[in-house]
Amino acid sequence: MCKIHYFLLYTILLLGVFSKCLAEKQSIKIHEKATFSTSLDKEFYRLCAKEKFSGVMLVAKQDTILFEKSCGLANRSFNDKNNLLTKFNLASVGKVFTSIAIAQLVQQKIITNDKASKEITVQQLLTHSSGLTNYMDDPRWKLGADSALYVNIEDYQPLIKDEKILFTPGMSQFYSNSGYIMLGAIIERMTQMKYEDYIQRYIFIPAGMKNTGNYRLDTETPNRAVGYTHLCTDRKCVWRNNYFEAQFMGNSSGGAYATAHDLFLLSKSLHHSKLLDKKYTQQIFSTSSAPLYVSGLIVKPMKIGNEDITETFSPYGFAGIWNMFGLAIWRDPNLVGHSGGIAGASALFVTSPDNTVTIIILSNLDGSEGILQLYKKARSLLGLPENIENY
């Protein structure tokens, strides 16, 4: 893909401009709609009653919805319940919008294909192999995340320009939110449009996604769920909202809000080649992993919840293998999509390249336990193994 030199990348930042592909056919046994819904109901409401989950889940066979239900509270202060029109923070699932936007620009030859080299390429940014790290680890971002300091892509310039490259681009992998900020900068520079305006015009509107957007925290947004995190101290546990931890506005690395049904519309639009032509639709659904140039990978210990996880081949969330446009790949059967999680939000978007099945789970609670259990239950009902590779 497009070869972006260090000099060009950092010039953009400093100037404030920012400015195998065929999926294998899998045999998935699908229950009838009524049977599937009844079988999933018990686990869905059990987890909600135990406050392991609060949100919405949608399961579809091709273009037919088998299960679409909500539970839990969208706002605990007013006892407002989640419903099918509730907008949830997508966290890193929002990176899918960035991937689609880049694929559109490659299709239009605004960004051209190129071999990777010592310079950072667009594909390295997409597949977390650029050597960039995470702006969210910067204390400046943590202090200013909810205070309107970081609204536009160029606002992230001071954070990213000070980052140290972890490794020679293309020689390893490390999950990088900063890399996706750079992709947003490239989209803005190549289109002369704000990132949020581009995805609204060329993704959300064509897909019919009327309940999706990068909403500011200080704007009234109907049906937006408040995010909650469970804090326990001195044997007492309380729910706290994420007002002082949430980012002020979503961006190209994630944080958009959407309904589950809107993500289903996105899935349908992709599968029916409404957002990309057939060639690039096939590529964005590819289950062939993007290549790395060496087998030795950077190892970083990290903690997700109470679990110690070693990050080597980016085992982030539910997946650790990325295709050429940055969608996560799962095996047995081949599935693509993305997961996401931040304080007060967790999300999962999974679809099969042949459109046999789409699974969408969104929650306004942090932690992946509830989502993972629901995903395993759905897989079991679909005749898939409950054990999930790359988790």
PyMOL commands that set and color helices and strands:
alter all, ss='L'
color gray80, all
select helices_A, chain A and resi 6-15+33-49+91-107+122-126+135-137+139-144+153-161+177-191+195-207+260-271+278-284+369-381
alter helices_A, ss='H'
color red, helices_A
select strands_A, chain A and resi 3-4+55-61+64-71+73-75+80-81+88-89+120-121+228-233+236-241+257-258+300-304+307-311+328-330+335-342+345-351+357-363
alter strands_A, ss='S'
color yellow, strands_A
deselect
rebuild
show_as cartoon
